[in-house]
Amino acid sequence: MRGAVVVGTDTDVGKTAFSILFLSAFAEHFAYWKPVETGDSDTETVRRLVPGATVFDPLARFVEPVAPALAARREGRPMPGVAEVLAAVPRVDRPLLVETFGGPLSPLIDDVLQIELIRGLSLPVVLVTSAAVGAVGRSLQAVRAMDSLGVRPDVLVLLGQDDPYAVEQITRHLPGLPVVGLNPPVGEWAPEPAVRAAVEQQERLDTVFRAVAARSPTRRPPDEGFVVLDRQTVWHPYTSLQSPDTPLPVVAAEDEFLILSDGRRIIDGISSWWTILHGHRPPEIMQAIRDATYQLDHVLFAGATHPHAVELADDLLRSMPWPPGGRVFYSDNGSTAVEIALKMAYQSWCHRGEPGRTLFVGFENGYHGDTFGAMSVGRDPVFFGRFEPLLFRTLQVPVSADALDAALACHTGEVAAVVIEPLVQGAGGMRMHTPAELRAIAEVTRTHGSLLIADEVMTGFGRTGSLWAFDQAGIAPDLVCLAKGITGGVLPLSATLASPGVVAAFDTPDRAQTFFHGHSFTANPIACAAAVASWKRLQTRRWEGDTKRIEAFWERHVRPLAAFSGVKDVRVRGLIAGVELDVPGGYLAAVGAVLRRSCLESGVLLRPLGNVLYAMPPLCTSDESLVRIGDGMTRAIRACGL
């Protein structure tokens, strides 16, 4: 058992009184912690009345007996948020009784309710209320409100004079919820009366204990022990099974920070593999997810639809440089979005009577995902060389309109589509090309009658300085692949957008020409709700200022690294800053591990692409965190001794 969290239906209903009774009965088994206090100290009361208990000091204590968020504001001090509280949970060798303040819907900080902390603790919940008149109504209201927000109490405690009728009614309306009446000592509390009251009510307290124990997981790795179990059970992506680096034990996240099990706050300098767009756990996206779960979990998208998928599709198509008539095909990750685009491109030519267009053209250093079609057009020898015998035929050319022109001229009538990451080739080393070059590539593609697929999985949603990277070139791709930031990075979702010209090839009553493709979780309603919320945040245009601010910082603080003797190149665009070191080995360069470890020592998570150290933080990243990222990159490069 890991413990329990004590929640009240409101202020002054007896949470501390219950905690004292419970600890008096189980002092040897439980420790006590109240993370936030205002007014008189409940922590000191527990220490005085249960002298044998292990009691931890609060994370924050405020003098004025008002709501903690208000008390913090009046004292000019920060109020800890969910992540800070979770990171500060005491490390103890026994179950922990965590007492909250006020009610579950009391404000924790100005825009977050305490229910978020209760959910984040992931502990069994003891709901305490006064047995005074109105207990039934208070109890039903609190339980149903908590239920609607995804937290189900495990036991309800009525504190005060026994009321069998209240117990009967609550049990009738909340079947399955244990209801226990407890009587605190009358008059002035002291250690002896508290112990005596606990002894007299041991059977009732045992009922609470059993209810709490019933939901505690039977098998859970101890603190930090989950990292050991990870080594025995988990296969991490792009990681050797004999990797010398221990995975980071991440227990919480907010804004640009990852919080580790030891309380450290690490700056997520790569947006968790380019997914987190606005920052970790944006309130409006998290609320949209909660709201969506109250309505619909999932429904097949073949022959059914739902509002969020339709709204998102309309929003995305309106942002494209196409006339009406385009369509959105949903899937779940960037690689599958690219696979869908490849299949659509080829099948559209088949419908036009040109089945011989079986060739695709990709660019050197391009990366489009790890499925077979995506590997074929990416063709990276390190990532995919082992699978070369299984990949279909493609052409690889330099990122050059002239090179593409020559290749297409040699394969007239054979090329179905050209696939490009607009402006920035991500996994290939954050290699960049100009909008002018991208525009020339698009013109060459159009001249030779091929389709153009823009892989905006990494570059989209404002990361390069415009909503879509291809916007800067003033072009109109035939197919656009989106993923990663589409939900703000919170949930997996992707989309392949088809232009009206591509759609027209499939607009036929001949069922044999249907696009036979789909996934079980296509257009998952909860993910679509998150994406709609993220899109609404993008429409405020705040991202433009943040992208310019971060790009300007890179120009001032990272661009000068080009003067270092061991630096081959520095590349900056939008949220992205890349520093290529002049060492052999490319992606397999040993210097990558040195760079990563050095940055972690600076409190910054970066994952170098071999000899390319890069940063791509979320839009919300503060100037202070940018300084830490820039300083960390500088120290890391110096640590390589170049």
CORNORMO-V356453 format. One record per residue. PHI is phi in degrees with one decimal (none if undefined). OMEGA is omega in degrees with one decimal (* if undefined). D_FIRST is the distance of its C-alpha to the first C-alpha in Angstrom with 2 decimals. Layout:
phi: (PHI PHI)
omega: (OMEGA OMEGA)
d_first: (D_FIRST D_FIRST)
This chain:
phi: (none -92.5 133.2 -156.1 -113.9 -97.3 -122.0 -107.2 -68.2 -167.9 -74.6 59.1 -98.2 114.9 -60.7 -68.5 -60.2 -61.6 -58.3 -65.5 -61.7 -64.3 -68.7 -62.0 -84.2 -129.4 -58.9 -77.4 -106.3 -122.3 -110.8 -128.8 -151.8 -115.2 -60.9 -132.9 -129.3 -131.5 69.5 -59.9 -82.6 -68.7 -59.8 -68.0 -62.7 -63.4 -58.2 -72.1 -88.3 -127.4 -62.5 -86.4 -84.8 -84.7 -123.2 -101.4 -68.5 -68.6 -70.6 -142.0 -134.1 -121.7 -75.3 -73.9 -80.2 -130.7 -52.2 -53.5 -61.6 -71.6 -60.4 -63.0 -62.4 -68.2 -89.2 66.5 -120.3 -73.6 -95.1 -62.9 -89.0 -58.7 -62.4 -63.7 -65.5 -62.7 -70.1 -94.1 -54.3 -58.8 -89.7 -142.4 -89.8 -147.2 -58.7 -113.3 -94.0 -103.9 -99.3 -92.4 -120.0 51.6 -110.1 -63.5 -101.5 -69.7 -66.9 -82.7 -125.2 -56.0 -118.6 -135.1 -88.5 -62.6 -58.4 -65.8 -68.0 -59.2 -65.3 -65.3 -67.1 54.3 -113.9 -56.2 -113.0 -102.7 -95.9 -110.8 -143.7 -73.4 -83.2 -66.1 -50.3 97.6 -60.3 -62.8 -62.4 -58.8 -66.2 -63.4 -61.2 -65.9 -64.3 -69.9 -65.4 -66.0 -55.1 -66.1 -105.1 85.1 -125.0 -109.6 -60.1 -97.6 -158.7 -111.3 -111.8 -95.7 -99.7 136.3 -60.5 -56.9 -137.5 -56.8 -65.1 -62.3 -60.8 -60.3 -68.2 -63.6 -63.5 -63.3 -89.6 -127.7 -60.2 93.5 -92.2 -62.3 -121.1 -125.9 -95.9 -128.0 -111.2 -72.5 -57.9 -86.8 84.5 -67.5 -78.4 -151.6 -57.0 -64.7 -59.2 -64.8 -65.4 -61.8 -63.7 -67.3 -63.3 -64.6 -114.8 -57.4 -63.2 -67.3 -66.3 -61.5 -62.7 -62.3 -57.5 -63.2 -64.3 -68.8 -66.0 -64.0 -97.8 -70.2 -61.5 -83.1 -141.3 -145.1 -60.9 -65.4 -48.9 68.1 -64.9 -66.5 -70.2 -64.6 -64.0 -55.9 -60.4 -91.2 -128.6 -108.7 -113.7 -85.0 -69.8 50.4 -137.9 -64.0 -65.0 -110.8 -59.6 -74.4 -89.4 -73.8 -63.7 -69.9 -82.2 -88.9 -116.8 -162.5 -157.5 -160.7 51.8 -95.7 -110.3 -108.6 -106.0 -92.2 -63.7 -92.6 94.7 -66.2 -107.8 -102.7 -74.6 -82.1 -76.2 -124.0 52.0 49.5 63.1 70.8 -96.1 -69.0 -95.8 -82.2 139.5 -71.7 56.3 -60.4 -54.8 -70.2 -74.5 -62.8 -67.6 -61.8 -65.2 -60.8 -60.2 -65.1 -68.5 -78.7 -111.7 -158.0 -87.5 -158.1 -148.9 -57.5 -103.9 -97.2 86.7 -141.2 -148.6 -155.4 -58.9 -66.0 -64.9 -69.0 -61.4 -63.9 -59.5 -62.4 -62.1 -63.9 -65.8 -64.3 -86.6 -86.6 -84.4 -122.3 -72.8 -57.2 124.7 -74.9 -138.9 -115.4 -111.9 -88.2 -149.3 -125.8 -158.4 -62.5 -62.1 -70.3 -61.3 -69.9 -55.1 -62.0 -62.3 -62.9 -65.7 -61.2 -60.6 -65.9 -64.9 -63.1 -68.9 -60.0 -67.4 -89.5 85.4 -125.7 -67.1 -77.5 -82.6 -105.7 -103.2 -115.8 -117.8 -114.6 -119.4 -55.9 71.8 -81.5 -144.4 -131.0 129.0 -113.2 -81.6 -65.2 -65.7 -63.8 -63.2 -63.2 -84.3 -86.3 61.5 -67.8 -68.0 -74.2 -71.3 -123.2 -56.5 -63.0 -99.4 -51.7 -64.9 -100.2 -88.1 -82.7 -68.6 -141.9 -109.4 -119.7 -129.1 -63.2 -74.9 -154.6 -62.7 -65.5 -65.2 -65.7 -59.5 -65.1 -66.4 -67.8 -65.3 -81.7 -133.5 -58.8 77.7 -106.4 -90.3 -78.8 -161.2 -106.9 -116.6 -143.8 -88.2 -65.7 73.5 -136.9 -91.6 -68.7 -64.0 -74.9 116.5 53.1 -81.0 -121.8 -130.6 -84.7 -57.1 -64.4 -66.8 -62.9 -63.6 -65.6 -63.1 -62.8 -66.6 -63.6 -59.0 -66.7 -59.9 -90.2 76.3 -100.1 -87.0 -116.9 -105.9 -99.5 -89.6 -99.0 -57.6 -95.0 -84.1 -78.5 63.1 90.0 -66.5 -99.9 110.6 -133.7 -54.2 -117.3 -58.7 -66.9 -57.8 -68.7 -96.7 65.3 -113.1 -129.4 -62.5 -85.3 -138.7 -128.9 -105.6 -127.0 -169.1 46.5 -73.6 -61.4 -101.6 78.1 87.8 -81.9 -135.4 -73.6 -164.7 -144.7 -148.2 -111.2 -98.4 -108.3 -70.4 -55.3 -65.2 -69.0 -59.2 -59.1 -68.5 -102.3 -83.7 -146.5 -74.2 -74.3 -64.5 -65.4 -99.4 -62.1 -82.6 -83.7 -153.9 178.7 -134.1 -56.0 -101.7 -53.0 56.3 -51.0 -58.9 -70.4 -64.9 -65.0 -62.7 -62.5 -66.0 -62.6 -64.6 -64.6 -62.6 -62.4 -66.4 -62.4 -68.6 -72.4 68.4 -62.9 -60.9 -62.2 -65.8 -67.0 -64.1 -64.4 -62.9 -70.3 -62.1 -63.3 -64.1 -58.4 -62.8 -81.1 -113.4 -108.8 -52.2 -62.2 -64.8 -61.1 -78.9 -67.3 -63.7 -92.8 -97.5 -85.9 -161.4 -124.3 -127.1 -134.2 -158.6 59.4 -78.1 -103.4 -132.9 -125.5 -122.9 -95.6 -90.4 -87.3 -134.9 -77.6 111.7 55.9 -64.4 -90.1 -58.3 -63.0 -63.9 -59.2 -65.9 -64.1 -62.4 -62.4 -64.5 -63.2 -64.8 -62.4 -62.9 -89.2 79.9 -129.3 -91.3 -127.9 -127.0 -58.7 -91.5 66.4 -88.3 -112.5 -93.7 -137.3 -132.2 -152.2 -79.0 -66.2 -59.8 -78.0 -56.0 -73.8 -60.9 -61.4 -69.0 -61.1 -61.1 -64.0 -64.5 -60.5 -65.5 -63.2 -63.7 -63.0 -63.6 -63.8 -65.3 -65.5 -64.9 -78.6 69.5 -86.5)
omega: (-179.8 179.6 -179.1 175.8 -178.0 -176.1 177.3 175.3 -179.1 176.3 173.6 175.7 175.8 179.3 -178.9 177.1 176.6 -178.1 179.8 178.2 -177.5 -179.8 177.1 179.4 -173.0 -175.5 -177.6 -174.6 -174.2 167.7 -174.8 176.2 170.6 -171.0 -174.7 179.3 169.4 179.2 179.7 -173.3 172.8 178.4 179.7 176.3 178.6 178.5 -176.6 -173.6 177.6 -172.7 179.9 -175.8 170.9 -174.0 -179.6 177.6 178.0 175.0 -179.8 177.9 -179.3 -171.8 -172.5 -178.3 177.5 178.7 -176.7 -179.9 178.6 179.0 178.9 179.5 -177.5 178.9 179.3 -178.7 179.1 173.4 -178.4 177.1 -176.8 -175.8 -179.9 -179.8 -179.4 179.7 -176.5 -179.4 -175.3 175.8 -172.0 -175.6 179.3 178.4 -175.5 174.2 -176.6 179.9 178.5 179.3 175.3 178.6 -177.4 179.9 173.5 179.0 172.1 166.3 -168.6 -175.8 179.4 178.4 -177.1 179.8 178.1 176.9 179.5 178.5 -177.2 179.2 177.7 178.7 171.1 -173.2 171.0 -179.8 -176.4 173.9 177.6 177.2 179.3 -178.2 -179.1 -176.3 -178.3 -178.8 179.0 -176.9 -179.1 179.7 -176.8 -177.3 -178.0 175.7 179.1 176.5 -177.2 -179.9 172.0 178.3 -178.7 175.9 -179.9 178.2 178.8 179.6 173.7 -174.2 -179.9 -177.7 -178.2 -179.9 -178.1 -179.3 179.0 178.9 -179.8 -176.5 179.7 179.1 179.4 -174.9 178.2 -176.8 179.1 179.4 177.0 178.7 -175.7 174.6 178.4 179.3 176.2 177.5 178.8 177.0 -176.2 179.7 173.5 -177.7 -176.4 177.2 179.5 179.1 -179.2 179.2 179.1 179.5 -179.1 -176.0 -175.8 -178.6 178.9 179.0 174.9 177.9 176.9 -179.5 -178.5 179.4 178.8 -177.7 -175.6 -178.5 178.5 -179.2 -178.8 -179.5 178.9 179.3 176.5 178.7 -178.2 178.9 180.0 176.0 176.4 178.4 176.2 -179.1 -175.3 -169.3 -168.5 175.0 -175.0 -179.9 176.2 -177.6 176.1 176.9 177.0 179.2 -180.0 -176.3 175.9 179.1 -179.6 178.1 -175.2 -178.5 -179.9 178.7 171.1 -179.2 -180.0 -171.8 166.0 -178.9 -177.6 -175.1 177.6 176.4 -179.9 176.4 -177.6 177.3 178.8 -173.1 178.5 174.9 -179.9 -179.2 168.7 -177.8 -173.9 -173.0 -176.0 -173.2 -179.9 173.2 175.9 -173.2 -175.9 177.8 178.6 178.1 178.2 177.8 179.2 -179.6 -178.0 -177.8 178.6 -173.8 -171.4 176.9 177.0 174.4 178.7 -177.5 173.3 -179.3 174.2 178.4 176.8 -168.8 -174.0 178.3 -179.4 179.9 179.9 179.6 179.1 179.7 -177.7 -178.9 178.1 -179.5 -178.1 179.9 -176.6 168.3 177.9 178.2 177.0 179.1 178.0 176.1 -175.1 168.4 -168.5 176.2 -174.2 -179.4 179.1 175.6 177.9 177.5 -179.4 179.6 179.1 179.9 178.3 -177.9 -178.4 -177.4 178.3 176.9 177.1 179.8 178.5 178.0 179.2 -179.1 179.5 179.0 -175.9 -174.6 173.9 179.9 172.8 -176.3 177.6 -177.6 176.6 176.3 -176.1 178.5 -170.1 173.4 -167.4 176.9 179.3 176.4 -176.7 -179.3 176.0 170.5 179.4 -174.8 179.5 -177.2 -166.3 -176.3 -179.0 -175.8 -175.6 -179.9 -176.6 -175.5 178.5 -172.9 173.4 172.4 174.1 -180.0 174.2 177.5 -175.2 178.5 180.0 179.5 178.3 -179.8 -179.3 -179.0 -179.0 179.0 179.8 -176.1 -179.4 177.8 -178.6 -169.3 176.8 -177.0 171.8 -175.4 -177.4 167.6 -173.7 173.5 -176.5 172.3 -169.6 -174.9 177.8 177.3 -178.8 177.6 -171.7 171.6 -172.7 172.5 179.9 179.0 178.2 179.3 179.2 177.6 178.4 -179.5 178.1 179.0 -179.0 -179.5 -178.3 172.5 178.3 175.9 178.2 177.0 177.4 177.8 -177.8 -177.7 178.3 -170.4 -174.6 176.3 169.8 -173.8 -177.4 177.8 173.4 -176.5 172.9 -179.0 -177.5 177.2 -176.5 177.9 179.9 -177.0 179.0 178.0 177.9 178.7 -179.1 -179.3 -178.1 175.1 177.6 -174.6 -174.4 176.8 -170.2 -179.1 -173.4 -178.6 179.4 176.7 173.3 -178.6 171.2 -177.4 -178.3 180.0 178.9 179.9 178.0 -178.9 -176.6 -178.8 -179.3 -174.7 -174.0 177.0 -178.9 -176.5 178.4 -179.4 175.0 173.4 -174.6 179.5 177.7 179.0 -177.6 -176.3 175.7 175.4 178.0 -173.5 -178.4 177.0 178.4 177.1 176.9 -179.2 177.6 179.1 177.8 179.5 179.0 177.1 176.6 -177.5 175.0 179.3 177.7 -178.2 -178.3 178.8 -179.9 179.6 178.6 -179.7 -178.2 178.0 178.2 177.4 178.7 -179.3 -178.2 -168.7 179.2 178.8 179.6 178.1 177.4 -179.4 179.8 -174.5 -177.3 -178.1 -179.5 -177.1 173.0 -176.6 -177.1 169.1 177.7 -178.6 -168.8 171.0 -179.7 178.4 179.7 -179.9 -176.5 178.2 -179.8 173.0 179.7 -176.8 -178.4 -178.6 -179.1 -177.9 -179.3 179.9 178.2 179.8 -177.7 -177.8 179.4 179.3 177.8 176.6 176.3 179.7 -177.7 174.8 171.2 179.6 -174.7 173.0 -175.9 -178.4 178.1 175.6 -176.6 174.7 176.0 -174.0 177.1 -178.7 -174.8 -171.7 -176.8 176.9 178.5 179.1 176.4 177.8 179.2 177.9 -179.2 178.6 179.1 178.2 -179.3 179.8 -179.1 -179.9 177.4 -179.5 179.6 177.7 -178.7 *)
d_first: (0.00 3.81 5.66 8.63 12.26 15.10 18.14 21.55 24.31 26.58 27.47 27.66 25.95 23.81 20.55 21.05 22.21 19.06 16.98 19.33 19.08 15.31 15.24 18.26 16.45 13.21 14.74 13.82 10.05 9.91 12.18 14.32 16.02 18.65 19.88 23.30 25.48 29.03 31.34 30.26 27.11 24.12 22.44 25.34 25.22 21.66 22.76 25.79 24.36 21.22 22.72 20.11 17.25 16.43 17.88 18.59 21.82 22.06 23.01 26.06 27.93 31.07 33.68 34.89 32.90 33.04 30.89 29.31 31.17 34.39 33.81 33.25 36.42 38.44 37.43 38.11 34.70 32.26 29.32 26.25 25.36 22.17 22.33 22.97 20.08 17.60 19.27 19.05 15.33 15.07 13.95 12.16 10.70 8.16 6.01 8.99 10.93 13.40 16.64 19.12 22.87 25.36 24.55 22.78 26.24 27.25 28.54 26.33 29.33 32.63 31.83 28.04 26.27 22.99 21.54 21.57 19.22 16.87 17.04 16.70 13.44 11.88 9.28 9.48 12.78 14.23 17.98 20.22 23.97 26.90 28.28 31.75 34.24 33.05 29.42 29.76 31.20 28.81 25.80 27.31 28.43 25.12 23.09 25.81 26.18 22.52 22.72 25.77 24.02 21.20 18.43 17.65 16.27 13.83 15.53 18.79 19.72 23.49 24.28 27.68 30.15 29.14 30.49 30.32 32.31 29.84 26.98 29.28 30.30 26.94 25.68 28.93 28.61 24.87 24.36 20.90 19.40 18.48 20.69 20.36 23.15 22.72 25.72 25.61 28.25 31.75 33.67 32.84 29.29 28.93 26.31 27.81 28.00 24.42 23.25 25.80 24.69 21.07 22.38 24.68 22.03 19.30 19.41 19.00 16.08 14.46 15.13 13.31 10.22 10.59 11.34 8.28 6.13 8.96 8.64 5.25 6.91 7.59 9.36 9.25 11.54 10.72 12.90 16.42 15.40 15.84 19.45 19.85 18.54 20.89 23.75 23.13 22.73 24.33 28.06 28.86 32.13 35.16 33.33 34.38 31.93 32.95 32.64 32.50 30.60 26.82 25.58 24.55 20.78 21.27 18.52 20.92 24.65 27.39 31.18 32.29 29.18 26.22 23.39 21.80 18.45 20.45 21.92 25.26 27.17 29.21 32.14 32.08 35.75 36.07 34.32 31.77 34.61 36.91 34.75 33.60 36.74 36.38 33.24 29.52 28.25 31.59 31.02 33.66 32.41 28.78 30.15 32.40 29.53 27.66 30.93 31.67 28.45 29.56 32.77 32.56 30.14 32.75 36.14 38.53 41.14 43.95 45.83 43.42 42.85 40.91 41.85 39.81 41.16 44.68 44.43 43.13 45.83 48.50 47.33 47.28 50.68 52.24 51.38 53.26 56.96 57.95 59.83 58.08 57.25 54.38 51.15 47.46 45.70 41.90 39.60 36.37 37.20 40.20 41.22 41.49 43.36 45.87 46.11 46.95 49.60 51.20 51.38 52.76 55.34 56.63 56.65 58.47 61.24 61.40 61.99 64.72 66.46 65.50 63.14 64.42 62.32 59.64 59.34 56.81 57.27 54.51 54.84 54.35 50.98 49.66 46.16 45.17 42.06 41.05 42.23 45.61 47.83 46.20 46.51 50.12 51.15 49.10 50.22 48.52 49.45 46.34 43.82 45.78 48.60 47.04 47.35 50.95 52.41 50.24 50.96 53.75 56.79 56.63 58.56 57.18 59.30 59.04 58.02 61.67 63.73 66.64 64.64 63.25 66.76 68.12 65.39 65.78 69.55 69.28 67.14 68.84 67.52 64.62 61.86 59.45 57.58 56.93 53.30 52.52 49.80 51.76 52.43 49.47 48.51 44.83 43.49 47.07 46.85 47.10 50.80 52.69 55.91 57.90 58.22 61.87 61.00 58.54 61.26 63.76 61.41 60.97 64.75 65.43 62.93 64.64 68.09 67.32 65.94 62.33 59.13 56.91 53.11 51.31 47.82 46.28 42.67 42.35 45.41 45.03 43.75 45.55 44.40 48.01 49.58 50.47 48.45 49.43 50.77 53.73 54.77 56.15 58.56 59.71 59.21 58.03 56.07 56.24 52.53 49.63 46.13 43.22 39.47 36.95 37.70 38.62 35.32 35.06 33.02 29.97 30.26 32.40 35.82 39.36 42.86 46.25 49.05 52.38 55.65 58.16 60.26 57.54 56.51 60.16 60.30 57.68 59.11 60.91 60.94 60.87 57.41 57.94 57.66 54.20 51.67 49.46 46.20 42.77 39.01 36.47 34.82 38.15 38.11 34.51 34.73 31.67 32.94 36.43 35.27 33.81 37.12 39.20 37.35 37.86 41.50 42.04 40.81 43.24 46.02 45.81 47.29 45.18 44.36 48.01 47.93 44.69 46.06 49.31 47.57 45.43 48.41 50.56 48.04 48.10 51.87 51.97 49.27 48.80 52.28 53.78 51.77 54.55 56.62 54.42 56.27 53.51 52.87 54.65 53.88 51.91 51.22 50.16 49.85 47.78 44.15 44.83 46.03 46.61 48.06 49.54 50.08 53.19 51.61 51.89 49.22 48.34 44.81 44.32 45.56 43.57 43.93 41.25 38.42 40.02 40.26 36.62 35.31 37.74 36.75 33.04 34.14 35.76 32.59 33.99 32.79 35.93 36.38 40.03 42.10 43.40 46.19 45.60 43.29 42.65 40.74 40.14 37.81 36.92 39.53 37.63 37.66 39.00 42.04 40.01 37.74 40.89 42.30 39.22 39.55 43.29 42.96 40.26 42.58 45.47 43.67 42.38 45.93 47.26 44.62 46.23 49.44 51.64)
